């Protein structure tokens, strides 16, 4: 097993999970998991069903509190709160498509763009102080609409901007989900099984989008071709335990991974 080297000095603009353990009663969902996610890197998390991948995401998002361990963001100890993620520049997609049926596609994507000040990327508000006033709110609304439409264009679904998502094909709704995350201009993009339900052509498109985001990406995914083609580094979990960490080539050659996960899909 490849151990994660944990330094006492964490570079800025980096997410670090340090010996995270999560227990639900007698069940250990994560067992001493460490992972470093440097700025600008694409890091994958793989493993069989029940390995703890989604729990790891939920820890980062503040939906699950670790039993032990520490999270560091930008070199400082950090306790995640779900309602703080957007303004910190962290965006997450869901395994499915959690869209509001009563809103148009554009309005759904605007939800992802509203957590920051006009003209600033997420996480760049000045000391957390926002100016008050009707003019600022109007400017924020205009900016969020522009950012939402730009994200839809980037994901190839701008033509559906004024339709309602419930009537659209699943693959289109998955693209809308990605657009909503990208609309906030995140510095950390968390993708939870984004290829689920997509065909080969859609997955090929998705791989290109992930490579071109220009941001830090944390990817949970079952489609191994996608993971191997886009990730700089991959963490493998099995029953909550980290069993391997390395480059795609190293993971592909690891016998423990083949036994626990890759071999099961052959």
C-alpha positions as CSV (number, residue, x, y, z in Angstrom):
1,X,0.0,0.0,0.0
2,X,1.2,3.5,-0.9
3,X,1.2,5.8,2.2
4,X,0.2,9.4,1.9
5,X,3.0,11.6,3.2
6,X,1.5,14.2,5.5
7,X,3.7,17.2,6.0
8,X,3.3,19.6,9.0
9,X,3.5,22.5,6.4
10,X,0.5,22.5,4.0
11,X,0.9,24.6,0.9
12,X,-1.8,27.2,0.3
13,X,-4.6,26.4,-2.1
14,X,-4.6,22.8,-1.1
15,X,-7.2,20.4,0.4
16,X,-5.7,17.9,2.9
17,X,-7.5,15.0,4.6
18,X,-5.4,13.7,7.5
19,X,-6.2,10.3,9.0
20,X,-10.0,10.6,8.6
21,X,-12.1,7.9,10.3
22,X,-15.9,7.8,10.2
23,X,-17.9,5.4,12.3
24,X,-21.7,5.0,12.3
25,X,-22.4,2.9,15.4
26,X,-20.5,-0.4,14.9
27,X,-19.9,0.3,11.2
28,X,-16.6,1.9,10.1
29,X,-17.3,3.7,6.9
30,X,-13.8,5.3,6.6
31,X,-10.8,3.9,8.3
32,X,-7.7,6.2,8.7
33,X,-8.0,7.8,5.2
34,X,-5.5,10.5,4.2
35,X,-5.5,12.3,0.9
36,X,-3.8,15.4,-0.4
37,X,-5.5,17.3,-3.2
38,X,-3.1,20.0,-4.6
39,X,-4.3,23.0,-6.5
40,X,-4.9,22.3,-10.2
41,X,-4.7,18.5,-10.0
42,X,-7.4,15.9,-10.9
43,X,-7.6,13.3,-8.1
44,X,-9.8,10.3,-8.4
45,X,-11.4,8.1,-5.7
46,X,-12.4,4.6,-6.7
47,X,-13.5,1.4,-5.1
48,X,-16.4,-1.1,-5.0
49,X,-19.9,-0.2,-3.9
50,X,-19.8,0.5,-0.1
51,X,-16.1,1.4,-0.1
52,X,-16.7,4.8,1.4
53,X,-16.4,7.1,-1.6
54,X,-19.5,9.1,-1.1
55,X,-18.9,9.2,2.7
56,X,-15.5,10.8,1.9
57,X,-17.3,13.4,-0.2
58,X,-19.9,14.0,2.5
59,X,-17.1,14.6,5.0
60,X,-15.5,17.2,2.8
61,X,-18.9,18.9,2.3
62,X,-19.7,18.9,6.0
63,X,-22.7,16.5,5.8
64,X,-20.8,13.9,7.9
65,X,-18.5,14.8,10.8
66,X,-15.5,12.6,11.1
67,X,-15.0,10.5,14.3
68,X,-11.4,11.4,14.2
69,X,-8.9,13.1,11.9
70,X,-8.5,16.6,10.5
71,X,-9.2,18.5,7.4
72,X,-7.0,21.3,6.2
73,X,-7.9,23.9,3.6
74,X,-5.4,26.5,2.4
75,X,-3.0,25.5,5.1
76,X,-5.5,26.0,8.0
77,X,-7.5,23.5,10.0
78,X,-11.1,23.6,8.5
79,X,-14.4,22.3,9.7
80,X,-16.7,22.1,6.6
81,X,-20.2,23.6,6.7
82,X,-22.5,22.9,3.7
83,X,-23.7,26.5,3.5
84,X,-20.2,27.8,3.3
85,X,-19.0,25.7,0.4
86,X,-20.1,28.0,-2.4
87,X,-18.4,31.1,-1.1
88,X,-15.2,29.1,-0.4
89,X,-15.1,28.0,-4.0
90,X,-16.2,24.4,-3.6
91,X,-18.9,23.0,-5.9
92,X,-20.2,19.4,-6.0
93,X,-22.4,17.5,-8.4
94,X,-24.7,14.7,-7.3
95,X,-24.9,11.1,-8.5
96,X,-28.3,11.8,-10.0
97,X,-29.8,15.1,-11.2
98,X,-31.1,17.1,-8.3
99,X,-32.7,19.9,-10.2
100,X,-35.8,22.0,-9.3
101,X,-38.6,21.0,-11.6
102,X,-40.4,24.4,-11.2
103,X,-37.5,26.4,-12.5
104,X,-36.1,26.7,-16.0
105,X,-32.8,25.2,-16.9
106,X,-31.2,28.7,-16.7
107,X,-32.7,29.4,-13.3
108,X,-31.5,26.1,-12.0
109,X,-27.9,26.9,-13.1
110,X,-28.2,30.4,-11.7
111,X,-28.5,28.8,-8.2
112,X,-24.9,27.7,-8.5
113,X,-23.7,31.2,-9.5
114,X,-25.4,33.3,-6.8
115,X,-23.0,32.7,-3.9
116,X,-20.4,35.2,-4.9
117,X,-20.0,38.9,-5.5
118,X,-20.2,40.3,-9.1
119,X,-17.0,40.0,-11.0
120,X,-15.3,37.7,-8.5
121,X,-14.7,33.9,-8.6
122,X,-16.0,31.9,-5.7
123,X,-13.8,32.2,-2.7
124,X,-12.6,35.7,-3.6
125,X,-15.0,37.9,-1.6
126,X,-13.1,40.6,0.3
127,X,-12.9,39.5,4.0
128,X,-16.4,38.0,3.7
129,X,-18.0,41.5,3.6
130,X,-20.6,42.1,0.9
131,X,-21.9,45.6,0.1
132,X,-25.6,46.2,0.7
133,X,-28.0,48.0,-1.6
134,X,-30.4,47.4,-4.5
135,X,-27.8,48.2,-7.1
136,X,-25.4,45.5,-5.8
137,X,-28.2,42.9,-5.7
138,X,-29.2,43.8,-9.3
139,X,-25.6,43.5,-10.4
140,X,-25.3,40.2,-8.7
141,X,-28.4,38.9,-10.5
142,X,-27.2,40.0,-13.9
143,X,-23.8,38.5,-13.3
144,X,-25.3,35.2,-12.1
145,X,-27.5,35.0,-15.3
146,X,-24.5,35.7,-17.5
147,X,-22.4,33.1,-15.7
148,X,-25.2,30.5,-15.8
149,X,-25.7,31.0,-19.6
150,X,-21.9,30.8,-20.2
151,X,-21.8,27.5,-18.2
152,X,-24.6,26.1,-20.2
153,X,-22.8,27.0,-23.4
154,X,-19.6,25.4,-22.1
155,X,-21.6,22.2,-21.4
156,X,-23.3,22.3,-24.9
157,X,-26.8,22.8,-23.6
158,X,-27.5,26.5,-23.9
159,X,-30.3,25.8,-26.3
160,X,-32.3,24.3,-23.4
161,X,-31.9,27.4,-21.2
162,X,-35.6,28.3,-21.1
163,X,-37.0,24.8,-20.9
164,X,-37.8,22.9,-17.7
165,X,-35.4,20.1,-16.9
166,X,-38.0,17.4,-16.1
167,X,-38.9,17.1,-19.7
168,X,-35.3,16.7,-21.0
169,X,-33.3,13.5,-21.6
170,X,-31.2,12.2,-18.7
171,X,-27.9,12.9,-20.5
172,X,-28.9,16.5,-21.1
173,X,-29.8,16.9,-17.4
174,X,-26.4,15.5,-16.4
175,X,-24.8,18.3,-18.5
176,X,-27.1,20.8,-16.7
177,X,-25.9,19.5,-13.4
178,X,-22.3,20.1,-14.5
179,X,-23.1,23.5,-15.7
180,X,-24.7,24.5,-12.4
181,X,-21.4,23.5,-10.6
182,X,-19.2,25.3,-13.1
183,X,-21.4,28.5,-13.0
184,X,-19.8,29.4,-9.6
185,X,-16.3,29.3,-11.1
186,X,-15.2,26.9,-8.4
187,X,-11.6,26.4,-7.4
188,X,-12.4,22.8,-6.2
189,X,-14.9,20.9,-8.3
190,X,-16.2,17.7,-6.7
191,X,-17.8,15.3,-9.3
192,X,-19.8,12.4,-7.8
193,X,-20.2,9.7,-10.5
194,X,-20.7,12.3,-13.4
195,X,-20.6,9.5,-16.0
196,X,-23.5,7.6,-14.6
197,X,-26.1,6.9,-17.3
198,X,-24.0,8.4,-20.1
199,X,-23.1,6.6,-23.3
200,X,-19.5,6.3,-24.7
201,X,-19.8,9.5,-26.7
202,X,-21.0,11.4,-23.7
203,X,-18.3,10.0,-21.5
204,X,-15.7,11.0,-24.1
205,X,-17.1,14.6,-24.0
206,X,-17.1,14.6,-20.2
207,X,-13.4,13.6,-20.2
208,X,-12.5,16.5,-22.3
209,X,-14.5,18.9,-20.1
210,X,-12.8,17.7,-17.0
211,X,-9.4,18.1,-18.5
212,X,-10.2,21.6,-19.6
213,X,-11.7,22.9,-16.4
214,X,-8.5,24.5,-15.3
215,X,-9.4,23.9,-11.7
216,X,-8.8,21.3,-9.0
217,X,-11.1,18.3,-9.5
218,X,-11.9,15.5,-7.0
219,X,-13.6,12.7,-9.0
220,X,-15.6,9.7,-7.7
221,X,-16.4,7.4,-10.6
222,X,-17.0,3.8,-11.6
223,X,-16.1,4.2,-15.2
224,X,-12.5,3.2,-15.1
225,X,-11.7,4.4,-18.6
226,X,-12.7,7.9,-17.6
227,X,-10.8,7.8,-14.3
228,X,-7.6,6.5,-15.9
229,X,-7.7,9.0,-18.8
230,X,-8.2,12.2,-16.7
231,X,-6.7,11.7,-13.3
232,X,-3.3,12.7,-12.1
233,X,-3.6,10.6,-9.0
234,X,-6.0,8.0,-7.8
235,X,-7.0,6.8,-4.3
236,X,-8.5,3.3,-4.0
237,X,-10.8,2.5,-1.1
238,X,-12.0,-1.0,0.0
239,X,-14.4,-1.3,2.9
240,X,-13.4,2.2,4.0
241,X,-9.7,1.5,4.0
242,X,-7.2,3.1,1.6
243,X,-5.4,0.2,-0.2
244,X,-3.6,2.2,-2.9
245,X,-2.6,5.7,-3.9
246,X,-0.7,6.5,-7.1
247,X,-0.8,7.4,-10.8
248,X,-3.1,5.7,-13.2
249,X,-0.3,3.5,-14.3
250,X,0.6,2.5,-10.7
251,X,-3.0,1.8,-9.9
252,X,-3.5,-0.3,-13.0
253,X,-0.5,-2.5,-12.0
254,X,-1.4,-2.9,-8.3
255,X,-2.5,-6.4,-7.5
256,X,-4.6,-5.4,-4.5
257,X,-6.6,-3.0,-6.7
258,X,-7.1,-5.7,-9.3
259,X,-8.4,-8.1,-6.7
260,X,-10.6,-5.6,-4.8
261,X,-12.0,-3.6,-7.7
262,X,-10.7,-3.8,-11.3
263,X,-10.9,-7.5,-11.4
264,X,-14.5,-7.5,-10.3
265,X,-15.5,-5.5,-13.4
266,X,-13.7,-7.8,-15.9
